[in-house]
Amino acid sequence: MILQILTLFGALGLLLYGMGILTAGAQKSTGPLLRRYPDLMARSTAKQVAFGIGYTSLLQSSSATTIIAVGFVNAGMLTLVQSIGVIMGANIGTTVTAWLFTIFGFHLEATWFTFPILLAGFLMTMLKNPKIKNIGEYVLGFAIMFIGLFFLRSAFPADSPALDGLFDKLSGFGFWSVLIYFIISILLTVCLQSSAVTMAFTLMLTYSGLISFEMAAAMVLGENLGTTLTANIAARKADVQARRAALTHILFNLIGVVIILTVFPLCLKGVKALIDLFPIANPALADLYAIALFHTLFNLLTTLLLLPFREKLAALVVRMIAEPEKKDEPFRLRHISTWRIASPAIAIEQTYREVLDFAQAAFDGFQYVKRMLTVTDADKFELYRTKLIHCEEITDKYEYELAAFLSKLSAENTSSEENQEIKSLYRVISELESLGDSCENISRLFVRLRTHTKGFNEESSSKLALLIGKVNQAFVAMITNLKAAQQGTLTSIDNAITIEQGINETRDVLREEGILQIERQSGNYQSMNYYLDMLEQLEAMGDFIINVSQSILKVKEQDV
């Protein structure tokens, strides 16, 4: 008996482990698709639902697809209304699990195919091609999942008199028994953090004759609601968009459960009538197909019923979870969720969008350098300096928050291409933060200049303005390249290289002229020293800027 219990829990662990590997392999394999497909989804409700169905079928997890939908919303790739279509599609896609378990785990009892698939998946993971390795990981997880299911079946105590008596007693309260099994299924799904595993238990209980099709259908309803409670528990301390998506999921399933329970006996008769159209000799096996069909019809009909009202559902959720009052906080990450990492691919897309904001913040700070060069009014000078320092503080916060997020992302199960992108983004945020520091260093030089002298003469100001203009062009080219990298269209950084060469050549000429003036004592010594220091700071900014473009181009070349 002890060995049987240990085997049961071991098989359960193997099933969950296989599903975890399968999900990770699917996310790695479909990373590029995840970053590009939302642009197509945004134009069509049908595509939103189709994505939810297809991706959940692939991942075998509606919760994972819901988290990805939240990632799309946070990244600005989809609206809340559009993400509801994905969530509804995910509910349909999760029904594939019951069909797979029924057909391969019970009907065909195809233990013979799992080990060859396991071998094929293992061999694929040993190859050097990263795409094949990722697919191999998915295949490996698929095989392990079914091995776990087979061991779970073999260890399940179907012939226990104690269990027979317990389930007979629980099934003897009429419609109250339906509610009892419904609640048990919710609790089991929340505890196991997986509706797929609860579905496997439901199928085994039915196949063993411990529960009837009616009680199994009640458990199916509980699984649907239980998996949404899991997401809501996880999202309780998350940001607004995550909590709204989680609440949408639970409202959608709750409405569907209430509707089905009001016509529960009629639904069961309808499903049974459909199953009777097909000749299935084994009554227990027929009940399993009936469970899979009931699960599919429940989610399909609920989606068809509520899909036209998704805008009203979104409005209801927005009223229930309002935006928090805006604090006097000048900075926050706009595209990255504080909930969970949806998938490495979506997290990288979110980071790119934050990096674009980061680059814009550094560029905004540089504009005050241009103004501080020509301003004569002391009050305006101080205003520009204060604003520049404020922008530099924002770049510091960007660097800190994004580095923490990338560190968290690095701990995820990522593909080799994603690892390279993460390393590149680390370097990019470091270079952008250095740009903010350089702007602050230049502001200090301006302050010292004003303390010791009246300022630069007209010639020196004109020369500095020339170099500042070239650095400004470099900023524009860098932001253009970052946008192209985020969109997957970056093929060259010749624009940035040409401007960087111009910055270096201009700095060299201006520095030689400045040194020559000092040697001839033809200018104010103190102001010329500040002038040369500013030339060096501006040239260093050019280096930081070209480093950003080089980092993202290197990654894009490796992806090809």
C-alpha positions in Angstrom: 0.0 0.0 0.0 2.8 2.4 0.9 4.6 1.6 -2.4 1.4 2.2 -4.3 1.0 5.6 -2.6 4.6 6.6 -3.3 4.2 5.4 -7.0 1.0 7.5 -7.2 2.8 10.7 -6.0 5.9 9.9 -8.1 3.7 9.5 -11.2 2.0 12.8 -10.4 5.3 14.5 -10.2 6.4 13.0 -13.5 3.2 14.2 -15.1 3.7 17.8 -13.8 7.4 17.7 -14.7 6.7 16.6 -18.3 4.1 19.4 -18.6 6.7 21.9 -17.4 9.3 20.8 -19.9 6.7 20.8 -22.7 5.6 24.3 -21.8 9.2 25.6 -21.7 10.0 24.0 -25.0 6.9 25.5 -26.6 7.7 28.9 -25.4 11.3 28.7 -26.6 10.2 27.4 -30.0 7.5 30.1 -30.5 9.4 33.1 -29.1 9.8 35.0 -32.4 6.1 34.3 -33.3 5.0 35.7 -29.9 6.7 39.0 -30.6 5.3 39.5 -34.1 1.8 37.9 -34.0 0.1 40.5 -31.8 0.3 43.0 -34.6 -1.9 40.6 -36.7 -4.2 39.8 -33.7 -4.9 43.5 -33.1 -6.9 43.6 -36.3 -9.1 40.6 -35.9 -11.2 39.1 -33.0 -11.1 35.7 -34.7 -7.3 35.8 -34.7 -7.2 36.7 -31.0 -9.4 33.7 -30.2 -7.5 31.4 -32.6 -4.2 32.4 -31.0 -5.7 31.5 -27.6 -6.9 28.2 -28.8 -3.7 27.3 -30.7 -1.2 28.5 -28.2 -3.0 26.9 -25.2 -3.2 23.6 -27.1 0.5 23.8 -27.6 1.4 24.8 -24.0 -1.3 22.6 -22.4 -1.9 25.5 -19.9 -4.6 28.1 -20.1 -3.0 30.0 -17.1 0.3 30.4 -19.1 -1.6 31.8 -22.1 -3.5 34.2 -19.7 -0.2 35.4 -18.3 1.1 36.0 -21.9 -2.1 38.0 -22.7 -1.3 40.2 -19.7 2.2 40.6 -21.1 0.8 41.7 -24.4 -1.3 44.3 -22.7 1.5 45.6 -20.5 3.8 45.8 -23.5 1.2 47.9 -25.4 0.8 45.2 -28.0 -2.9 44.5 -27.2 -5.7 46.3 -25.4 -7.6 44.8 -22.5 -10.6 44.1 -24.8 -8.4 42.4 -27.4 -6.7 40.3 -24.6 -10.1 39.0 -23.6 -10.4 37.3 -27.0 -7.1 35.5 -26.3 -8.3 34.5 -22.8 -11.6 33.1 -24.2 -9.6 31.2 -26.9 -7.4 29.8 -24.1 -10.4 28.3 -22.4 -11.2 26.4 -25.6 -7.6 25.4 -26.2 -7.3 23.8 -22.7 -10.0 21.2 -23.7 -7.4 19.6 -26.0 -5.8 18.0 -22.9 -8.9 15.9 -22.1 -9.0 14.6 -25.7 -5.2 13.7 -25.7 -5.5 11.9 -22.4 -8.6 10.0 -23.5 -7.4 9.0 -26.9 -3.7 8.1 -26.1 -3.9 7.4 -22.4 -7.0 5.3 -22.2 -8.4 4.3 -25.6 -5.2 3.3 -27.4 -3.2 2.7 -24.2 -0.3 3.6 -26.4 2.5 3.0 -24.0 4.5 1.7 -27.0 4.8 5.1 -28.6 6.1 7.1 -25.6 9.6 5.6 -25.3 10.4 6.0 -29.0 9.2 9.6 -28.8 11.2 10.0 -25.6 14.3 8.8 -27.5 13.6 11.1 -30.4 13.2 14.1 -28.1 16.4 13.3 -26.3 18.4 13.0 -29.5 16.9 16.3 -30.8 18.1 18.1 -27.6 21.6 16.8 -28.2 21.9 18.5 -31.6 23.6 21.9 -32.0 20.8 23.6 -33.9 18.9 25.7 -31.2 15.6 25.5 -33.0 15.7 21.7 -33.2 16.9 21.6 -29.5 13.8 23.6 -28.5 11.5 21.4 -30.5 13.2 18.3 -28.9 12.6 19.7 -25.5 8.9 20.0 -26.3 8.8 16.4 -27.7 10.6 15.2 -24.6 8.1 16.9 -22.3 5.2 15.4 -24.2 6.6 11.9 -23.8 7.4 12.3 -20.1 3.9 13.7 -19.5 2.3 10.5 -20.9 4.7 8.2 -19.1 3.6 10.0 -15.9 -0.1 9.4 -16.9 0.5 5.7 -17.5 2.2 5.3 -14.2 -0.6 7.3 -12.5 -3.1 4.9 -14.0 -1.3 1.8 -12.9 -0.9 3.1 -9.4 -4.4 4.3 -9.0 -6.3 2.3 -6.3 -9.4 1.6 -8.4 -10.3 -1.7 -6.6 -10.3 -0.3 -3.1 -13.6 -1.0 -1.1 -13.0 2.0 1.1 -12.8 4.3 -1.9 -15.9 2.7 -3.4 -17.8 3.4 -0.2 -16.6 7.0 0.0 -17.5 7.9 -3.6 -20.8 6.1 -3.4 -21.7 8.1 -0.3 -20.6 11.4 -1.9 -22.7 10.6 -5.0 -25.8 10.0 -3.1 -27.1 13.5 -2.4 -28.6 14.3 -5.7 -27.9 17.8 -7.0 -25.9 18.5 -3.8 -23.5 15.8 -4.9 -22.9 17.8 -8.1 -22.0 20.8 -6.0 -19.8 18.7 -3.7 -17.7 17.4 -6.7 -17.7 20.8 -8.2 -16.1 22.3 -5.0 -13.7 19.3 -4.6 -12.5 19.9 -8.1 -11.9 23.6 -7.5 -9.9 22.8 -4.4 -7.9 20.1 -6.1 -7.0 22.4 -9.0 -6.0 25.2 -6.7 -3.8 22.9 -4.7 -2.1 21.2 -7.7 -1.9 24.5 -9.7 -2.9 22.6 -12.8 -6.4 21.8 -14.2 -4.8 19.3 -16.6 -3.8 17.1 -13.6 -7.2 17.4 -12.1 -8.6 16.4 -15.5 -6.4 13.3 -15.4 -7.8 12.4 -12.0 -11.3 13.0 -13.2 -10.8 10.6 -16.2 -9.3 7.9 -13.9 -12.1 8.1 -11.4 -14.6 7.8 -14.2 -12.8 5.0 -16.0 -12.5 3.1 -12.7 -16.2 3.4 -12.1 -15.8 5.3 -8.9 -17.8 8.3 -10.1 -20.5 8.7 -12.8 -20.4 10.8 -15.9 -22.7 13.4 -14.1 -20.2 13.8 -11.2 -17.3 13.9 -13.6 -19.0 16.7 -15.5 -19.3 18.6 -12.2 -15.6 18.2 -11.7 -14.9 19.6 -15.2 -16.8 22.7 -14.3 -14.8 23.0 -11.1 -11.5 22.6 -13.0 -12.5 25.5 -15.2 -13.2 27.7 -12.3 -10.3 26.4 -10.1 -7.6 27.3 -12.7 -8.9 30.9 -12.7 -8.8 31.1 -8.9 -5.1 30.1 -9.1 -4.4 33.0 -11.4 -6.3 35.4 -9.2 -4.4 34.3 -6.1 -1.1 34.8 -7.9 -2.2 38.2 -9.2 -3.5 39.7 -5.9 -0.3 41.8 -5.5 0.3 42.4 -9.1 -0.3 45.5 -11.2 -3.7 46.7 -12.5 -3.6 45.0 -15.9 -2.7 41.6 -14.4 -5.5 41.8 -11.8 -7.9 42.9 -14.5 -7.0 40.0 -16.8 -7.2 37.5 -13.9 -10.6 38.8 -12.9 -11.8 38.7 -16.5 -10.9 35.0 -16.7 -12.8 34.2 -13.5 -15.9 36.2 -14.5 -16.0 34.5 -17.9 -15.8 31.0 -16.4 -18.1 31.9 -13.5 -20.8 33.1 -15.9 -20.4 30.0 -18.0 -20.6 27.7 -14.9 -23.8 29.4 -13.6 -25.5 29.1 -17.0 -24.6 25.4 -17.4 -25.6 24.5 -13.9 -29.1 25.9 -14.5 -29.6 23.4 -17.4 -27.2 20.8 -16.2 -29.3 17.6 -16.7 -30.3 18.8 -20.2 -26.6 19.4 -21.1 -25.6 15.9 -20.0 -28.4 14.3 -22.0 -27.3 16.2 -25.1 -23.7 15.2 -24.7 -24.7 11.5 -24.1 -26.9 11.7 -27.3 -24.0 12.9 -29.3 -21.6 10.2 -28.0 -24.2 7.5 -28.7 -24.0 8.4 -32.4 -20.5 6.8 -32.4 -20.1 3.1 -31.7 -17.9 2.8 -28.6 -18.1 -0.7 -27.1 -16.6 0.0 -23.7 -19.1 2.1 -21.6 -16.3 3.4 -19.4 -14.4 4.6 -22.4 -17.6 6.2 -23.8 -17.9 8.2 -20.6 -14.4 9.5 -21.1 -15.2 10.7 -24.5 -18.4 12.3 -23.1 -16.3 14.1 -20.5 -13.9 15.5 -23.2 -16.9 16.5 -25.4 -18.7 18.2 -22.4 -15.5 20.1 -21.6 -15.1 21.3 -25.2 -18.8 22.2 -25.7 -18.9 24.1 -22.3 -16.0 26.3 -23.2 -17.0 26.7 -26.9 -20.6 27.7 -26.1 -19.5 30.0 -23.3 -17.1 31.8 -25.7 -19.7 32.1 -28.4 -22.2 33.5 -25.9 -19.9 36.0 -24.2 -17.5 37.0 -27.0 -19.9 39.7 -28.4 -20.0 41.2 -24.9 -16.2 41.4 -24.3 -16.2 45.2 -24.4 -18.9 45.4 -21.7 -17.0 42.7 -19.7 -13.8 44.8 -20.0 -15.7 47.9 -18.9 -17.1 46.0 -15.9 -13.6 44.8 -14.9 -12.2 48.3 -15.2 -14.9 49.6 -12.9 -14.2 46.8 -10.4 -10.4 47.4 -10.5 -9.8 51.1 -11.0 -6.5 52.7 -11.7 -4.7 53.6 -8.4 -4.4 57.3 -7.6 -1.4 58.8 -9.3 1.4 59.6 -6.8 3.9 62.3 -7.3 6.3 59.8 -8.7 7.9 61.0 -12.0 9.1 57.6 -13.1 7.7 54.1 -13.5 8.2 51.3 -15.9 5.2 51.4 -18.3 5.6 48.1 -20.2 6.9 45.6 -17.7 4.5 43.9 -15.3 5.4 43.3 -11.7 3.4 40.1 -11.7 5.1 37.1 -13.4 7.2 36.8 -16.5 4.7 35.8 -19.2 7.4 34.2 -21.4 11.0 35.1 -22.1 10.1 36.3 -25.6 7.4 38.7 -24.3 9.7 39.8 -21.5 12.4 40.7 -24.0 9.8 42.6 -26.1 8.7 44.5 -23.0 12.3 45.3 -22.2 12.9 46.7 -25.7 10.0 49.0 -25.3 11.3 50.2 -21.9 14.7 50.7 -23.4 13.2 52.9 -26.0 11.7 55.0 -23.2 15.0 54.9 -21.4 16.8 56.2 -24.6 14.3 59.0 -25.0 14.8 60.0 -21.4 18.6 60.3 -22.0 17.9 62.2 -25.2 15.6 64.6 -23.3 18.3 65.3 -20.7 20.8 66.0 -23.5 18.5 68.8 -24.9 19.2 70.8 -21.7 23.0 70.5 -22.4 22.3 72.4 -25.7 20.3 75.1 -23.9 22.8 75.5 -21.1 25.5 76.3 -23.7 23.8 79.4 -25.0 21.6 80.7 -22.1 22.8 83.8 -20.3 20.1 84.3 -17.7 21.2 82.8 -14.4 17.7 81.7 -13.4 17.1 79.9 -16.7 20.5 78.3 -16.4 19.6 76.9 -13.0 16.2 75.7 -14.3 17.9 73.8 -17.2 20.5 72.4 -14.8 17.8 71.1 -12.4 15.8 69.5 -15.3 19.0 67.9 -16.6 19.7 66.4 -13.1 16.1 65.2 -13.0 16.5 63.4 -16.3 19.8 61.8 -15.0 18.0 60.5 -11.9 15.4 59.0 -14.2 18.1 57.2 -16.2 19.6 55.8 -13.0 16.1 54.4 -12.0 15.7 52.9 -15.5 19.0 51.2 -15.3 18.3 49.9 -11.8 14.8 48.6 -12.5 15.7 47.1 -15.9 18.9 45.4 -14.6 16.8 43.8 -11.8 14.2 42.6 -14.3 16.8 41.2 -16.7 18.4 39.4 -13.7 15.1 37.8 -13.0 14.6 37.0 -16.6 18.0 35.3 -16.8 16.9 32.8 -14.2 14.1 31.7 -16.5 14.3 28.8 -18.9 15.5 30.7 -22.0 16.7 29.7 -25.4 20.3 30.5 -26.6 19.0 33.3 -28.8 17.1 34.8 -25.9 20.2 34.6 -23.7 22.1 36.6 -26.3 19.4 39.2 -26.4 19.4 39.5 -22.6 23.2 40.0 -22.6 22.9 42.6 -25.3 20.1 44.5 -23.3 22.3 44.4 -20.2 25.0 46.3 -22.2 22.5 48.7 -23.8 21.1 49.8 -20.4 24.6 50.3 -19.1 25.6 52.5 -22.0 22.3 54.5 -21.8 22.9 55.1 -18.1 26.5 56.3 -18.9 24.9 58.8 -21.3 22.9 60.3 -18.4 26.1 60.4 -16.3 27.9 62.3 -19.1 25.2 64.9 -19.3 25.5 65.4 -15.5 29.3 65.7 -15.9 28.8 68.4 -18.5 26.4 70.3 -16.3 29.0 70.3 -13.6 31.6 71.7 -16.0 29.1 74.5 -16.9 28.6 75.3 -13.2 32.4 75.5 -12.6 32.8 77.6 -15.8 30.3 80.1 -14.6 31.9 80.1 -11.1 35.4 80.9 -12.4 34.7 82.8 -15.6 31.8 84.5 -17.4 31.6 81.7 -20.0 32.9 80.7 -23.4 33.6 83.2 -26.0 31.6 83.2 -29.2 34.1 81.0 -31.2 34.3 78.3 -28.5 30.5 78.3 -28.1 30.1 77.9 -31.8 32.6 75.0 -31.9 30.9 73.2 -29.0 27.5 73.7 -30.6 28.9 72.0 -33.8 29.9 68.9 -31.8 26.7 68.9 -29.7 24.8 68.9 -33.0 26.6 65.8 -34.2 26.0 64.0 -30.8 22.3 65.0 -31.2 22.3 63.3 -34.6 23.9 60.2 -33.1 21.1 60.1 -30.5 18.5 60.2 -33.2 20.2 57.4 -35.2 20.5 55.3 -32.0 16.8 55.6 -31.2 16.0 54.8 -34.9 18.1 51.6 -34.7 16.6 50.6 -31.4 13.1 50.9 -32.9 14.2 48.8 -35.9 15.7 46.2 -33.6 12.5 46.0 -31.5 10.5 45.6 -34.7 12.9 43.0 -36.1 13.9 45.0 -39.1 17.5 46.1 -38.2 20.0 45.1 -40.8 22.6 47.8 -40.7 23.9 50.6 -38.4 25.8 52.5 -41.1 23.8 55.6 -40.1 25.3 55.4 -36.6 28.8 54.5 -37.8 29.0 57.5 -40.2 27.9 59.9 -37.5 30.3 58.4 -34.9 33.2 58.9 -37.3 32.1 62.5 -37.8 32.1 63.0 -34.0 35.6 61.6 -33.6 37.0 63.7 -36.5 35.3 66.9 -35.3 36.5 66.3 -31.7 40.1 65.7 -33.0 40.1 68.9 -35.0 38.6 71.0 -32.2 40.9 69.6 -29.6 44.0 70.3 -31.6 42.8 73.9 -32.2 42.1 74.3 -28.4 45.5 72.9 -27.4 47.1 75.2 -29.9 45.3 78.2 -28.4 46.5 77.3 -24.9 50.1 77.0 -26.2 49.8 80.4 -27.9 48.1 81.8 -24.8 45.5 83.3 -27.1 42.5 82.4 -25.0 41.3 82.3 -21.4 43.3 79.3 -19.8 40.5 78.2 -17.4 37.7 78.4 -20.0 39.8 76.5 -22.5 40.4 73.7 -20.0 36.7 73.4 -19.5 36.2 73.6 -23.3 38.6 70.6 -23.8 36.9 68.6 -21.0 33.5 69.1 -22.6 34.9 67.9 -26.0 36.0 64.7 -24.2 32.7 64.2 -22.6 30.8 64.7 -25.8 33.1 62.3 -27.7 32.6 59.8 -24.9 28.9 60.1 -25.4 29.4 59.3 -29.0 31.2 56.1 -28.0 28.3 55.1 -25.6 25.8 55.8 -28.4 27.6 53.7 -31.0 28.0 50.9 -28.5 24.2 50.6 -28.2 23.8 50.2 -32.0 26.6 47.7 -32.2 25.2 45.6 -29.3 21.8 45.2 -30.9 23.1 44.6 -34.4 25.4 41.8 -33.1 22.4 40.0 -31.7 20.3 40.5 -34.8 23.1 39.0 -36.9 23.3 36.0 -34.7 19.6 35.4 -35.0 19.8 35.2 -38.8 
